[in-house]
Amino acid sequence: MKLRFSPTSPYVRKVMVTVIELNLEDRIEKIVTNPWVEDTDLVHDNPLGKVPVLIAADGSPYYDSRVICEFLDGLNGQPRLFPTDDSRWLALRLQALADGILDASVARFLEGKRAPERQSESWLARQRASVHRALDAMEREVQSWAGGLHIGHIAVGCALGYVSFRFADDEWQRERRNLKQWFEEFSQRHSMQATVPVAPAGG
Ligand SMILES: N[C@@H](CCC(=O)N[C@@H](CS)C(=O)NCC(=O)O)C(=O)O
């Protein structure tokens, strides 16, 4: 299988953490892809022009990250990260909450890269507020997240990693002691350590 990959995309990270947790690394060939270059051929695999995309052994493309993670989890016929018992809805809701943090954070990051006179302060504030409300919600419930690893944990770990990576000045950990502790412990997993984002030279 091939994975359209970008080292700083938090959605790609979610897929890679899933790949490592499922011991599928040997079956994945990474194709480094920059979705932002004009003449990218990415759109042949995903008309939306976004990474990640998984190209399965039979050539079928899978997107987005949610679909890819569930596809990989089901490969051996015994899903583990997408539970089929009652914990399924917690896992999927946490993934939605974490992906929402990513969507707002990426929007905020891209807006912040525009020329200062073209940036919208109210748009930046709206995205930031959305992220911080979601983090507050996580802080309130994190102590009920114990149990077997699922996609909700992976998505939350990648979302907190991305906010730390792009918006360190927010200091999201301040006054969110429980979430901070959960993240510190979760970050010790090999899958998280092996996928820490590194800013490319110049940005
Ligand atoms: N919902 C998608 C989001 C993917 C996404 O937004 N990827 C970004 C990179 S972080 C991208 O490729 N953006 C290019 C674009 O929006 O044109 C997923 O979960 O995979």
The ligand as an SDF file (V2000), in Angstrom:
LIG
                    3D

 20 19  0  0  0  0  0  0  0  0999 V2000
  -10.5950   15.8010    6.7460 N   0  0  0  0  0  0  0  0  0  0  0  0
   -9.3220   15.5660    6.1150 C   0  0  0  0  0  0  0  0  0  0  0  0
   -8.4400   16.8010    6.2080 C   0  0  0  0  0  0  0  0  0  0  0  0
   -7.1420   16.6680    5.4070 C   0  0  0  0  0  0  0  0  0  0  0  0
   -6.4490   18.0090    5.2320 C   0  0  0  0  0  0  0  0  0  0  0  0
   -7.0270   19.0800    5.4290 O   0  0  0  0  0  0  0  0  0  0  0  0
   -5.1550   17.9360    4.8570 N   0  0  0  0  0  0  0  0  0  0  0  0
   -4.3960   19.1480    4.6130 C   0  0  0  0  0  0  0  0  0  0  0  0
   -2.9520   18.9870    5.0920 C   0  0  0  0  0  0  0  0  0  0  0  0
   -2.8580   19.1720    6.8400 S   0  0  0  0  0  0  0  0  0  0  0  0
   -4.3210   19.3920    3.1100 C   0  0  0  0  0  0  0  0  0  0  0  0
   -3.9380   18.5050    2.3870 O   0  0  0  0  0  0  0  0  0  0  0  0
   -4.6910   20.5970    2.6820 N   0  0  0  0  0  0  0  0  0  0  0  0
   -4.6130   20.9930    1.3090 C   0  0  0  0  0  0  0  0  0  0  0  0
   -5.7930   21.8320    0.9000 C   0  0  0  0  0  0  0  0  0  0  0  0
   -6.6700   22.0930    1.7490 O   0  0  0  0  0  0  0  0  0  0  0  0
   -5.8400   22.2380   -0.2650 O   0  0  0  0  0  0  0  0  0  0  0  0
   -8.6550   14.3320    6.7620 C   0  0  0  0  0  0  0  0  0  0  0  0
   -9.0540   13.9790    7.8760 O   0  0  0  0  0  0  0  0  0  0  0  0
   -7.8080   13.6820    6.1210 O   0  0  0  0  0  0  0  0  0  0  0  0
  1  2  1  0
  2  3  1  0
  2 18  1  0
  3  4  1  0
  4  5  1  0
  5  6  2  0
  5  7  1  0
  7  8  1  0
  8  9  1  0
  8 11  1  0
  9 10  1  0
 11 12  2  0
 11 13  1  0
 13 14  1  0
 14 15  1  0
 15 16  2  0
 15 17  1  0
 18 19  2  0
 18 20  1  0
M  END
$$$$
